[in-house]
Amino acid sequence: MIVNRKTIEKLKERDEETFELIYEQYYKLIYYIALNVTKDKEMASEIVQDTFMKMLTSIDTYDEGGKFKPWLCTIARNLAINKITRRKDKNVVYDEEIVYSTKHSESKLMDYILTIKGTLTSDDANIVILKLVYNYRFREIADEMGWSIGLVQAHYYQAIKTLKQAI
């Protein structure tokens, strides 16, 4: 689903079907972002819910000239950062727990993600996962990381080369 003016208008009108479509399209990405920041699966699940609630309450302030996906990801990242700076209990989730907590059909994807994370540096793993799993463009990844597009591409292609050698 492409988020356009019509979609934004429907969200502003609190259209349930549009909300559900947006949720289905982005909840895994939001969960990944939240889990990547918090390292806590329960907290990440809460952040997913909080992100979509914040999206609905803030949709009237959304700048339609901007990109929806980066806007939504920024909300998620900010909520996750706020949550971990306030938390007292630092229960860490291990990547293996993610695999066992997912549905069988998603466990293969999680195996790939774990392989990527186990083989590459944190930044390179994030670039590859955002590009291959969540279909980010290099520009979106560069904006997300605060890097130049060229630097992101260089890291991506080197990471792919490293993965090919490891596999």
Stockholm file with secondary structure:
# STOCKHOLM 1.0

chainA/1-167         MIVNRKTIEKLKERDEETFELIYEQYYKLIYYIALNVTKDKEMASEIVQDTFMKMLTSIDTYDEGGKFKPWLCTIARNLAINKITRRKDKNVVYDEEIVYSTKHSESKLMDYILTIKGTLTSDDANIVILKLVYNYRFREIADEMGWSIGLVQAHYYQAIKTLKQAI
#=GR chainA/1-167 SS CCCCHHHHHHHHTTCHHHHHHHHHHHHHHHHHHHHHHHCCHHHHHHHHHHHHHHHHHHGGGCCTTSCHHHHHHHHHHHHHHHHHHHCSCCCCCCHHHHHHHSCHHHHHHHHHHHHHHHHSCHHHHHHHIIIIISCCCHHHHHHHHTCCHHHHHHHHHHHHHHHHHHC
#=GC SS_cons         CCCCHHHHHHHHTTCHHHHHHHHHHHHHHHHHHHHHHHCCHHHHHHHHHHHHHHHHHHGGGCCTTSCHHHHHHHHHHHHHHHHHHHCSCCCCCCHHHHHHHSCHHHHHHHHHHHHHHHHSCHHHHHHHIIIIISCCCHHHHHHHHTCCHHHHHHHHHHHHHHHHHHC
//
